[in-house]
């Protein structure tokens, strides 16, 4: 599967910008969402090829959004990579149980993000 469109989900403008700058090297179209609920809506309408999602967000967190995305047959095939300060072994296990394909801990380096794009392509 080719990765042409990536959705970034984070309630922090700083983190959104950092991920956008990192993903510029992939030459993919990058779209953003500022909440879990917006992520679910944009996933349905935009059909991204890959989602990078924060976990800790108000109202609908990343886990809730991932479960909703993965439970919908129209979006269940889209890989979700969590990017979060939650980076303990238990967090990695829980992320997988929620339907996530991977978890990258913050702070991350650009290579970790690019590797996930390549791995999931």
DSSP file (Angstrom, degrees, kcal/mol; ACC not computed):
  #  RESIDUE AA STRUCTURE BP1 BP2  ACC     N-H-->O    O-->H-N    N-H-->O    O-->H-N    TCO  KAPPA ALPHA  PHI   PSI    X-CA   Y-CA   Z-CA
    1    1 A X              0   0    0      0, 0.0     2,-0.3     0, 0.0    48,-0.0   0.000 360.0 360.0 360.0 129.5    0.0    0.0    0.0
    2    2 A X        -     0   0    0      1,-0.0     2,-0.8     2,-0.0   119,-0.0  -0.617 360.0-135.4 -81.5 141.5    1.4    3.4   -0.9
    3    3 A X        +     0   0    0     -2,-0.3     3,-0.1     1,-0.2   118,-0.1  -0.879  45.2 144.6 -98.6 108.8    1.2    6.1    1.7
    4    4 A X        +     0   0    0     -2,-0.8    25,-3.0     1,-0.3     2,-0.4   0.661  63.4  39.7-113.2 -28.8    0.0    9.3    0.0
    5    5 A X  E     -a   29   0A   0     23,-0.2    44,-2.8    42,-0.1    45,-1.0  -0.991  63.6-171.4-131.9 128.8   -2.1   11.0    2.6
    6    6 A X  E     -ab  30  50A   0     23,-3.0    25,-2.7    -2,-0.4     2,-0.5  -0.969  10.9-151.6-123.2 133.3   -1.3   11.2    6.4
    7    7 A X  E     -ab  31  51A   0     43,-2.6    45,-2.7    -2,-0.4     2,-0.5  -0.905   9.5-162.1-101.8 127.5   -3.6   12.4    9.2
    8    8 A X  E     -ab  32  52A   0     23,-2.6    25,-2.1    -2,-0.5     2,-0.5  -0.937   5.5-168.1-108.1 130.9   -1.8   13.9   12.2
    9    9 A X  E     +ab  33  53A   0     43,-2.8    45,-2.6    -2,-0.5     2,-0.3  -0.965  26.4 130.4-124.9 116.4   -3.9   14.2   15.4
   10   10 A X        -     0   0    0     23,-2.0    47,-0.1    -2,-0.5    23,-0.1  -0.939  48.7-143.6-161.1 140.3   -2.7   16.2   18.4
   11   11 A X  S    S+     0   0    0     -2,-0.3     2,-0.6    45,-0.3    23,-0.1   0.514  83.7  86.3 -83.8  -3.9   -4.2   18.9   20.6
   12   12 A X     >  -     0   0    0      1,-0.2     4,-2.4     2,-0.0     5,-0.2  -0.870  65.3-156.8 -99.0 120.3   -0.9   20.7   20.8
   13   13 A X  H  > S+     0   0    0     -2,-0.6     4,-2.4     1,-0.2     5,-0.2   0.870  96.0  54.9 -61.1 -36.5   -0.2   23.1   17.9
   14   14 A X  H  > S+     0   0    0      2,-0.2     4,-2.3     1,-0.2    -1,-0.2   0.927 109.8  44.8 -63.0 -46.0    3.6   22.8   18.6
   15   15 A X  H  > S+     0   0    0      2,-0.2     4,-2.2     1,-0.2    -2,-0.2   0.874 111.8  53.2 -68.2 -36.9    3.4   19.0   18.3
   16   16 A X  H  X S+     0   0    0     -4,-2.4     4,-2.5     2,-0.2    -2,-0.2   0.940 111.1  46.5 -60.6 -46.6    1.3   19.2   15.1
   17   17 A X  H  X S+     0   0    0     -4,-2.4     4,-2.6     2,-0.2    -2,-0.2   0.907 110.4  52.7 -63.2 -42.7    3.8   21.6   13.5
   18   18 A X  H  X S+     0   0    0     -4,-2.3     4,-2.1     1,-0.2    -1,-0.2   0.917 112.1  45.2 -61.0 -43.5    6.8   19.4   14.5
   19   19 A X  H  X S+     0   0    0     -4,-2.2     4,-2.7     2,-0.2    -1,-0.2   0.895 111.1  53.3 -68.0 -39.0    5.1   16.3   12.9
   20   20 A X  H  X S+     0   0    0     -4,-2.5     4,-1.0     1,-0.2    -2,-0.2   0.929 110.4  47.7 -59.9 -44.5    4.2   18.3    9.8
   21   21 A X  H  < S+     0   0    0     -4,-2.6     4,-0.4     1,-0.2     3,-0.4   0.901 112.8  48.6 -63.6 -41.2    7.8   19.4    9.4
   22   22 A X  H >< S+     0   0    0     -4,-2.1     3,-1.0     1,-0.2    -2,-0.2   0.915 112.3  48.4 -63.9 -43.2    9.1   15.9    9.9
   23   23 A X  H ><>S+     0   0    0     -4,-2.7     3,-1.6     1,-0.2     5,-0.7   0.594  88.0  84.3 -78.0 -10.2    6.6   14.4    7.4
   24   24 A X  G ><5S+     0   0    0     -4,-1.0     3,-1.2    -3,-0.4    -1,-0.2   0.840  82.6  63.9 -58.0 -31.8    7.4   17.0    4.7
   25   25 A X  G < 5S+     0   0    0     -3,-1.0    -1,-0.3    -4,-0.4    -2,-0.2   0.706  94.6  59.6 -65.8 -19.7   10.3   14.8    3.7
   26   26 A X  G < 5S-     0   0    0     -3,-1.6    -1,-0.2    -4,-0.1    -2,-0.2   0.639  98.5-136.7 -83.5 -14.1    7.8   12.1    2.7
   27   27 A X  T < 5 +     0   0    0     -3,-1.2     2,-0.2    -4,-0.5    -3,-0.1   0.712  56.4 140.8  62.0  22.4    6.1   14.3    0.1
   28   28 A X      < -     0   0    0     -5,-0.7     2,-0.4     1,-0.1    -1,-0.2  -0.572  63.6-102.0 -87.5 155.9    2.8   13.0    1.3
   29   29 A X  E     -a    5   0A   0    -25,-3.0   -23,-3.0    -2,-0.2     2,-0.5  -0.668  41.7-155.6 -72.8 131.0   -0.3   15.2    1.7
   30   30 A X  E     -a    6   0A   0     -2,-0.4     2,-0.3   -25,-0.2   -23,-0.2  -0.952  14.7-179.7-116.6 127.2   -0.6   15.9    5.4
   31   31 A X  E     -a    7   0A   0    -25,-2.7   -23,-2.6    -2,-0.5     2,-0.3  -0.858  13.9-146.2-118.4 158.4   -3.9   16.8    7.0
   32   32 A X  E     -a    8   0A   0     -2,-0.3     2,-0.3   -25,-0.2   -23,-0.2  -0.873  14.7-171.0-129.0 158.2   -4.5   17.6   10.7
   33   33 A X  E     -a    9   0A   0    -25,-2.1   -23,-2.0    -2,-0.3     3,-0.0  -0.982  14.3-154.2-141.7 147.8   -7.0   17.2   13.5
   34   34 A X  S    S+     0   0    0     -2,-0.3     2,-0.3   -25,-0.2   -25,-0.1   0.372  76.0  28.0-105.2   2.5   -6.9   18.8   17.0
   35   35 A X  S  > S-     0   0    0      1,-0.1     4,-1.9    22,-0.1     5,-0.1  -0.972  79.7-107.7-154.6 165.8   -9.1   16.2   18.8
   36   36 A X  H  > S+     0   0    0     24,-1.1     4,-2.1    22,-0.4     5,-0.1   0.903 118.9  51.5 -63.6 -41.3  -10.1   12.6   18.8
   37   37 A X  H  > S+     0   0    0      1,-0.2     4,-2.1     2,-0.2    -1,-0.2   0.913 110.4  48.2 -63.3 -42.7  -13.6   13.4   17.6
   38   38 A X  H  > S+     0   0    0      1,-0.2     4,-2.9     2,-0.2     5,-0.2   0.864 108.7  56.1 -65.0 -34.6  -12.2   15.5   14.7
   39   39 A X  H  X S+     0   0    0     -4,-1.9     4,-2.4     2,-0.2    -2,-0.2   0.915 106.9  48.5 -62.3 -43.6   -9.9   12.6   13.9
   40   40 A X  H  X S+     0   0    0     -4,-2.1     4,-1.9     2,-0.2    -2,-0.2   0.934 114.0  46.4 -62.6 -46.2  -12.8   10.2   13.5
   41   41 A X  H  X S+     0   0    0     -4,-2.1     4,-2.1     1,-0.2    -2,-0.2   0.931 115.3  45.2 -62.1 -47.3  -14.7   12.6   11.3
   42   42 A X  H  X>S+     0   0    0     -4,-2.9     4,-3.2     1,-0.2     5,-0.5   0.841 108.9  56.9 -68.9 -32.1  -11.7   13.4    9.1
   43   43 A X  H  X5S+     0   0    0     -4,-2.4     4,-1.6    -5,-0.2    -1,-0.2   0.923 110.0  45.3 -63.2 -42.6  -10.7    9.7    8.8
   44   44 A X  H  <5S+     0   0    0     -4,-1.9    -2,-0.2    -5,-0.2    -1,-0.2   0.908 122.4  35.5 -66.3 -42.2  -14.2    9.0    7.4
   45   45 A X  H  <5S+     0   0    0     -4,-2.1    -2,-0.2    -5,-0.2    -3,-0.2   0.855 127.2  33.9 -83.4 -34.9  -14.2   11.9    5.0
   46   46 A X  H  <5S-     0   0    0     -4,-3.2    -3,-0.2    -5,-0.2    -2,-0.2   0.703  84.0-150.3 -95.5 -22.1  -10.5   12.0    4.0
   47   47 A X     << -     0   0    0     -4,-1.6    -4,-0.1    -5,-0.5    -3,-0.1   0.952  21.7-160.6  49.1  61.0   -9.6    8.3    4.1
   48   48 A X        -     0   0    0     -6,-0.2   -42,-0.2    -5,-0.1     3,-0.1  -0.238  21.5-133.4 -66.5 161.5   -5.9    8.8    4.9
   49   49 A X  S    S+     0   0    0    -44,-2.8    30,-0.7     1,-0.3     2,-0.3   0.641  88.1  13.0 -87.1 -16.9   -3.4    6.1    4.3
   50   50 A X  E     -bc   6  79A   0    -45,-1.0   -43,-2.6    28,-0.2     2,-0.4  -0.980  64.8-151.1-159.5 144.7   -1.9    6.5    7.8
   51   51 A X  E     -bc   7  80A   0     28,-2.1    30,-3.3    -2,-0.3     2,-0.5  -0.989   2.2-164.9-124.8 129.4   -2.7    8.2   11.1
   52   52 A X  E     -bc   8  81A   0    -45,-2.7   -43,-2.8    -2,-0.4     2,-0.4  -0.973  26.9-177.2-105.9 120.3   -0.2    9.5   13.7
   53   53 A X  E     -bc   9  82A   0     28,-2.6    30,-2.3    -2,-0.5   -43,-0.2  -0.969  26.3-136.7-132.7 132.6   -2.3   10.2   16.8
   54   54 A X        -     0   0    0    -45,-2.6    30,-0.2    -2,-0.4     3,-0.1  -0.374  13.8-150.2 -69.0 158.8   -1.6   11.6   20.3
   55   55 A X  S    S+     0   0    0     28,-0.3     7,-2.5     1,-0.2     2,-1.1   0.849  77.3  66.6 -97.7 -49.3   -3.2    9.7   23.2
   56   56 A X        +     0   0    0      5,-0.2     2,-0.3     6,-0.1   -45,-0.3  -0.645  65.8 133.3 -86.1 100.3   -3.8   12.3   25.8
   57   57 A X        -     0   0    0     -2,-1.1   -22,-0.1    -3,-0.1     2,-0.0  -0.978  55.1-101.0-141.7 151.7   -6.4   14.7   24.5
   58   58 A X  S    S+     0   0    0     -2,-0.3     2,-2.0     1,-0.1   -22,-0.4  -0.293  93.0   3.5 -73.3 159.8   -9.6   16.1   26.1
   59   59 A X  S    S+     0   0    0    -24,-0.1     2,-0.6   -23,-0.1    -1,-0.1  -0.457 137.9  25.4  67.2 -76.8  -13.1   14.8   25.5
   60   60 A X  S    S-     0   0    0     -2,-2.0   -24,-1.1     4,-0.0   -23,-0.2  -0.947  83.3-153.9-117.9 111.7  -12.1   11.9   23.2
   61   61 A X     >  -     0   0    0     -2,-0.6     4,-2.4   -25,-0.1    -5,-0.2  -0.197  32.6 -97.0 -77.6 175.0   -8.6   10.6   23.7
   62   62 A X  H  > S+     0   0    0     -7,-2.5     4,-2.6     1,-0.2     5,-0.2   0.846 122.4  54.6 -62.1 -36.5   -6.5    8.8   21.1
   63   63 A X  H  > S+     0   0    0     -8,-0.4     4,-2.5     2,-0.2    -1,-0.2   0.940 110.0  46.6 -62.6 -46.4   -7.4    5.4   22.4
   64   64 A X  H  > S+     0   0    0      1,-0.2     4,-2.1     2,-0.2    -2,-0.2   0.922 113.8  48.4 -61.4 -44.3  -11.2    6.1   22.1
   65   65 A X  H  X S+     0   0    0     -4,-2.4     4,-2.6     1,-0.2    -1,-0.2   0.913 111.1  50.7 -62.9 -42.6  -10.7    7.6   18.6
   66   66 A X  H  X S+     0   0    0     -4,-2.6     4,-3.0     1,-0.2     5,-0.2   0.925 109.0  50.6 -62.0 -45.1   -8.6    4.6   17.5
   67   67 A X  H  X S+     0   0    0     -4,-2.5     4,-1.4     1,-0.2    -1,-0.2   0.907 112.1  47.7 -60.0 -40.8  -11.2    2.1   18.7
   68   68 A X  H  X S+     0   0    0     -4,-2.1     4,-0.7     2,-0.2    -2,-0.2   0.919 113.6  47.2 -66.6 -42.8  -13.9    4.0   16.8
   69   69 A X  H >< S+     0   0    0     -4,-2.6     3,-0.7     1,-0.2     6,-0.3   0.918 114.5  46.7 -63.0 -44.1  -11.8    4.2   13.6
   70   70 A X  H 3< S+     0   0    0     -4,-3.0    -1,-0.2     1,-0.2    -2,-0.2   0.718 107.9  56.5 -74.2 -20.6  -10.9    0.5   13.9
   71   71 A X  H 3< S+     0   0    0     -4,-1.4     2,-0.6    -5,-0.2    -1,-0.2   0.599  89.9  85.1 -86.6  -9.9  -14.5   -0.6   14.5
   72   72 A X  S XX S-     0   0    0     -3,-0.7     4,-1.9    -4,-0.7     3,-1.9  -0.823  72.5-147.1 -93.2 119.4  -15.8    1.0   11.3
   73   73 A X  T 34 S+     0   0    0     -2,-0.6     4,-0.3     1,-0.3    -1,-0.1   0.777  98.3  59.1 -56.3 -26.3  -15.5   -1.3    8.3
   74   74 A X  T 34 S+     0   0    0      1,-0.2    -1,-0.3     2,-0.1    -4,-0.1   0.691 122.9  20.4 -76.2 -18.0  -14.9    1.8    6.1
   75   75 A X  T X4 S+     0   0    0     -3,-1.9     3,-1.9    -6,-0.3    -2,-0.2   0.414  91.5 101.2-128.5  -2.0  -11.8    2.9    8.1
   76   76 A X  T 3< S+     0   0    0     -4,-1.9    -3,-0.1     1,-0.3    -2,-0.1   0.725  78.5  60.6 -62.8 -22.1  -10.6   -0.3   10.0
   77   77 A X  T 3  S+     0   0    0     -4,-0.3     2,-0.5    -8,-0.1    -1,-0.3   0.580  79.4 104.1 -81.3  -9.7   -7.8   -0.9    7.5
   78   78 A X  S <  S-     0   0    0     -3,-1.9   -28,-0.2    -9,-0.2     2,-0.1  -0.607  74.3-125.2 -80.5 122.9   -6.1    2.4    8.2
   79   79 A X  E     -c   50   0A   0    -30,-0.7   -28,-2.1    -2,-0.5     2,-0.5  -0.407  20.6-155.8 -67.7 140.7   -2.9    2.0   10.3
   80   80 A X  E     -c   51   0A   0     19,-0.3    21,-3.5   -30,-0.2    22,-1.0  -0.981   7.9-171.0-119.4 123.0   -2.8    4.1   13.5
   81   81 A X  E     -cd  52 102A   0    -30,-3.3   -28,-2.6    -2,-0.5     2,-0.3  -0.964  17.5-141.8-112.8 117.6    0.6    5.0   15.1
   82   82 A X  E     -cd  53 103A   0     20,-2.7    22,-3.2    -2,-0.6     2,-0.5  -0.585  12.5-167.5 -77.3 139.6    0.3    6.6   18.5
   83   83 A X  E     + d   0 104A   0    -30,-2.3     2,-0.3    -2,-0.3   -28,-0.3  -0.954  33.4 139.6-126.7 108.4    2.8    9.4   19.2
   84   84 A X  E     - d   0 105A   0     20,-2.0    22,-2.3    -2,-0.5   -30,-0.0  -0.964  67.3-120.5-152.4 158.5    2.7   10.1   22.9
   85   85 A X  S    S+     0   0    0     -2,-0.3     2,-1.0    20,-0.2    20,-0.1   0.634  93.6  94.4 -73.6 -15.0    4.5   10.9   26.2
   86   86 A X        +     0   0    0      1,-0.1    -2,-0.2    18,-0.1    -1,-0.0  -0.696  47.6 147.2 -78.2 104.2    3.0    7.7   27.4
   87   87 A X        +     0   0    0     -2,-1.0    -1,-0.1    18,-0.1     2,-0.1   0.039  16.5 122.8-137.6  27.6    5.9    5.4   26.7
   88   88 A X  S  > S-     0   0    0      1,-0.1     4,-1.8     4,-0.0     3,-0.4  -0.465  75.8-104.1 -84.7 164.8    6.0    2.7   29.3
   89   89 A X  H  > S+     0   0    0      1,-0.2     4,-2.0     2,-0.2     5,-0.2   0.892 123.9  53.7 -55.2 -41.6    5.9   -1.0   28.3
   90   90 A X  H  > S+     0   0    0      1,-0.2     4,-2.8     2,-0.2    -1,-0.2   0.860 104.8  55.2 -62.5 -35.4    2.3   -1.2   29.5
   91   91 A X  H  > S+     0   0    0     -3,-0.4     4,-2.6     2,-0.2    -1,-0.2   0.894 106.6  50.0 -65.0 -39.6    1.4    1.8   27.3
   92   92 A X  H  X S+     0   0    0     -4,-1.8     4,-1.7     2,-0.2    -2,-0.2   0.907 113.0  46.5 -64.6 -41.7    2.8   -0.1   24.2
   93   93 A X  H  X S+     0   0    0     -4,-2.0     4,-2.0     2,-0.2    -2,-0.2   0.931 114.0  47.3 -65.4 -45.7    0.7   -3.2   25.1
   94   94 A X  H  X S+     0   0    0     -4,-2.8     4,-1.4     1,-0.2    -2,-0.2   0.887 107.8  56.3 -65.0 -38.9   -2.4   -1.1   25.7
   95   95 A X  H  <>S+     0   0    0     -4,-2.6     5,-2.4     1,-0.2     3,-0.3   0.912 108.6  47.6 -59.0 -43.0   -1.9    0.8   22.5
   96   96 A X  H ><5S+     0   0    0     -4,-1.7     3,-1.5     1,-0.2    -1,-0.2   0.901 108.5  54.6 -64.1 -41.0   -1.9   -2.5   20.6
   97   97 A X  H 3<5S+     0   0    0     -4,-2.0    -1,-0.2     1,-0.3    -2,-0.2   0.761 104.1  55.6 -66.0 -23.5   -5.0   -3.7   22.4
   98   98 A X  T 3<5S-     0   0    0     -4,-1.4    -1,-0.3    -3,-0.3   -28,-0.2   0.493 130.2 -94.3 -85.4  -4.0   -6.8   -0.5   21.3
   99   99 A X  T < 5S+     0   0    0     -3,-1.5   -19,-0.3     1,-0.3    -3,-0.2   0.402  76.2 146.8 107.0  -0.9   -6.1   -1.3   17.7
  100  100 A X      < -     0   0    0     -5,-2.4    -1,-0.3    -6,-0.2   -19,-0.2  -0.355  42.5-150.7 -68.7 148.6   -2.9    0.8   17.3
  101  101 A X  S    S-     0   0    0    -21,-3.5     2,-0.3     1,-0.3   -20,-0.2   0.695  74.6 -14.8 -90.3 -23.2   -0.2   -0.5   15.0
  102  102 A X  E     -d   81   0A   0    -22,-1.0   -20,-2.7    -7,-0.1     2,-0.4  -0.973  55.3-134.7-166.8 167.5    2.7    1.1   16.9
  103  103 A X  E     -d   82   0A   0     -2,-0.3     2,-0.5   -22,-0.2   -20,-0.2  -0.988  12.7-166.0-135.6 127.5    3.5    3.7   19.6
  104  104 A X  E     -d   83   0A   0    -22,-3.2   -20,-2.0    -2,-0.4     2,-0.2  -0.964  22.0-132.5-111.9 126.2    6.3    6.2   19.3
  105  105 A X  E     -d   84   0A   0     -2,-0.5     2,-0.4   -22,-0.2   -20,-0.2  -0.501  29.7 -91.1 -80.5 145.2    7.3    7.9   22.6
  106  106 A X  S    S+     0   0    0    -22,-2.3     2,-0.1    -2,-0.2   -19,-0.1  -0.804 109.5  48.8 -91.3 139.1    7.8   11.7   22.9
  107  107 A X  S    S+     0   0    0     -2,-0.4     2,-0.2     1,-0.1    -2,-0.1   0.546  86.2 167.4 -74.8 147.3   10.3   13.1   22.5
  108  108 A X        -     0   0    0     -2,-0.1     2,-0.3    -4,-0.1    -1,-0.1  -0.713  31.1-123.0-117.5 168.6   10.9   11.2   19.2
  109  109 A X    >>  -     0   0    0     -2,-0.2     3,-1.1     1,-0.1     4,-1.1  -0.849  28.3-111.5-112.1 158.8   13.4   11.8   16.4
  110  110 A X  H 3> S+     0   0    0     -2,-0.3     4,-2.5     1,-0.3     3,-0.3   0.838 114.1  62.4 -55.8 -36.5   12.4   12.3   12.8
  111  111 A X  H 3> S+     0   0    0      1,-0.2     4,-2.5     2,-0.2    -1,-0.3   0.861  98.1  56.2 -61.3 -36.1   13.9    8.9   11.8
  112  112 A X  H <> S+     0   0    0     -3,-1.1     4,-1.3     2,-0.2    -1,-0.2   0.893 110.5  45.0 -62.6 -39.2   11.4    7.1   14.0
  113  113 A X  H  X S+     0   0    0     -4,-1.1     4,-1.7    -3,-0.3     3,-0.2   0.944 113.8  47.8 -69.1 -48.9    8.5    8.8   12.3
  114  114 A X  H  X S+     0   0    0     -4,-2.5     4,-2.3     1,-0.2    -2,-0.2   0.869 107.8  57.1 -61.7 -37.8    9.9    8.2    8.8
  115  115 A X  H  X S+     0   0    0     -4,-2.5     4,-3.0    -5,-0.2    -1,-0.2   0.888 105.1  51.1 -60.9 -39.3   10.6    4.5    9.6
  116  116 A X  H  X S+     0   0    0     -4,-1.3     4,-2.2    -3,-0.2    -1,-0.2   0.889 108.1  51.9 -67.0 -38.0    6.9    4.0   10.5
  117  117 A X  H  X S+     0   0    0     -4,-1.7     4,-0.6     2,-0.2    -2,-0.2   0.942 114.7  42.9 -61.0 -46.2    5.8    5.5    7.1
  118  118 A X  H >< S+     0   0    0     -4,-2.3     3,-0.8     1,-0.2    -2,-0.2   0.918 114.1  50.8 -65.2 -44.2    8.2    3.2    5.3
  119  119 A X  H 3< S+     0   0    0     -4,-3.0    -1,-0.2     1,-0.2    -2,-0.2   0.860 114.8  42.0 -63.4 -37.4    7.2    0.1    7.4
  120  120 A X  H 3<        0   0    0     -4,-2.2    -1,-0.2     1,-0.2    -2,-0.2   0.429 360.0 360.0 -93.4   1.0    3.5    0.6    6.9
  121  121 A X    <<        0   0    0     -3,-0.8    -1,-0.2    -4,-0.6    -2,-0.1   0.479 360.0 360.0 -73.3 360.0    3.6    1.5    3.2
